[in-house]
Amino acid sequence: MQEITLRTDRRTQLVDITALVQEAVGPTNGAAAALVYVPHTTAAVTINEGADPAVARDLESALEKVVNDDWDWKHVEDPDGPNAPSHIRASLISSQILVPLNDGKLALGTWQGIFFCEFDGPRERKVYVTELR
């Protein structure tokens, strides 16, 4: 397993980690896929368009509208306000993705990228990458 550490800058932020995941994969040694996993309850990982950064910003904005910060949340442990929306947004996306490998390269579509999804930042976060045989 390889560990990627990153720092986010905003409460809600999508960070393109495609190159970091590819670097973590390294030589395949016969691996068929890479499992990308986020060990946090207020963060996620997804695949989406990586060519235009506006797509990531649109997704950030949409998720903030779909799960509104101003609802009557019960989980309010954070002194800066409830982070329950962060938990919900993370659950809507996913804590993991599986990407096929082709000769050691991530088999992503032409426009696809892998994004770390921050919903309770800014913070330092981790992403785990494991090759599956």
VOGU-3710 file (C-alpha; in Angstrom, 3 decimals, decimal comma):
1> mqeitlrtdr> 0,000/0,000/0,000  1,186/3,495/-0,855  0,104/6,573/1,082  -0,467/9,976/-0,488  -0,589/12,997/1,829  -2,137/16,247/0,673  -3,279/19,546/2,131  -6,546/21,174/1,103  -7,177/24,923/1,073  -10,964/25,231/1,280
11> rtqlvdital> -13,903/23,689/3,137  -15,204/22,110/-0,084  -12,538/21,379/-2,664  -11,845/18,826/-5,381  -8,139/18,162/-5,916  -6,895/16,353/-9,026  -4,692/13,530/-7,711  -4,378/11,546/-10,952  -0,608/12,044/-11,289  -0,053/11,206/-7,601
21> vqeavgptng> -2,049/7,979/-7,936  -0,149/7,011/-11,103  3,127/7,634/-9,276  1,947/5,514/-6,340  1,087/2,615/-8,645  4,635/2,260/-9,965  5,585/-0,890/-11,863  2,566/-3,190/-11,973  4,222/-6,544/-11,294  1,104/-8,107/-12,781
31> aaaalvyvph> -1,441/-5,900/-11,014  -4,794/-5,632/-12,764  -6,238/-2,623/-10,935  -5,553/0,097/-8,400  -7,808/0,631/-5,413  -7,845/4,277/-4,311  -9,257/4,689/-0,800  -9,844/7,693/1,467  -9,742/6,891/5,230  -11,799/9,913/6,285
41> ttaavtineg> -15,541/10,290/6,996  -15,738/13,845/5,623  -13,818/13,280/2,393  -14,219/11,115/-0,698  -12,692/10,180/-4,038  -14,252/10,224/-7,498  -13,496/10,065/-11,205  -14,683/12,927/-13,383  -13,479/15,236/-16,142  -9,929/16,376/-15,483
51> adpavardle> -9,362/18,581/-18,535  -11,423/21,603/-17,480  -11,021/22,768/-13,836  -14,476/24,361/-14,064  -16,018/20,878/-13,855  -14,531/20,364/-10,374  -15,763/23,802/-9,261  -19,237/23,032/-10,613  -19,304/19,749/-8,694  -18,212/21,519/-5,494
61> salekvvndd> -20,998/24,054/-5,926  -23,623/21,427/-6,771  -22,820/19,323/-3,710  -23,102/22,380/-1,458  -26,575/23,020/-2,912  -27,734/19,393/-2,795  -26,700/19,147/0,887  -27,200/22,582/2,411  -25,142/23,784/5,394  -28,178/25,608/6,850
71> wdwkhvedpd> -30,387/22,576/7,465  -31,303/21,613/11,034  -28,366/19,261/11,618  -28,166/17,097/14,757  -24,438/16,266/14,542  -22,702/19,477/15,647  -19,372/18,416/17,191  -17,323/21,002/15,281  -16,894/24,335/17,150  -16,891/26,136/13,775
81> gpnapshira> -20,382/24,837/13,034  -21,988/21,541/12,123  -19,951/19,284/9,882  -22,846/16,899/9,313  -23,178/18,174/5,717  -19,565/17,080/5,158  -20,393/13,532/6,257  -23,425/13,413/3,964  -21,537/14,769/0,931  -18,751/12,224/1,459
91> slissqilvp> -21,299/9,401/1,624  -22,927/10,556/-1,617  -19,617/10,321/-3,476  -17,644/7,336/-2,059  -14,603/6,527/-0,007  -13,070/4,410/-2,778  -12,705/3,858/-6,499  -11,252/0,994/-8,504  -9,262/1,819/-11,643  -8,093/-0,844/-14,110
101> lndgklalgt> -4,413/-0,855/-15,040  -3,078/-1,335/-18,555  0,668/-2,068/-18,610  1,114/-0,155/-15,363  -0,882/2,881/-16,466  -4,238/3,965/-15,094  -6,815/2,980/-17,726  -8,776/6,226/-17,551  -10,752/7,747/-20,398  -9,290/10,619/-22,391
111> wqgiffcefd> -10,851/13,331/-20,242  -11,011/11,491/-16,917  -9,085/12,352/-13,778  -9,098/11,111/-10,192  -10,220/13,681/-7,637  -9,843/13,814/-3,879  -13,018/15,454/-2,542  -12,625/17,599/0,574  -15,824/18,458/2,426  -14,501/19,602/5,829
121> gprerkvyvt> -11,317/21,517/5,095  -8,892/22,949/5,024  -6,902/20,027/6,427  -4,110/17,576/5,843  -5,516/14,356/4,387  -4,387/10,902/3,322  -5,244/8,704/0,355  -4,246/5,036/0,184  -3,440/3,310/-3,107  -3,261/-0,488/-3,289
131> elr> -2,573/-2,577/-6,353  -4,821/-5,583/-6,869  -3,668/-8,686/-8,670
//
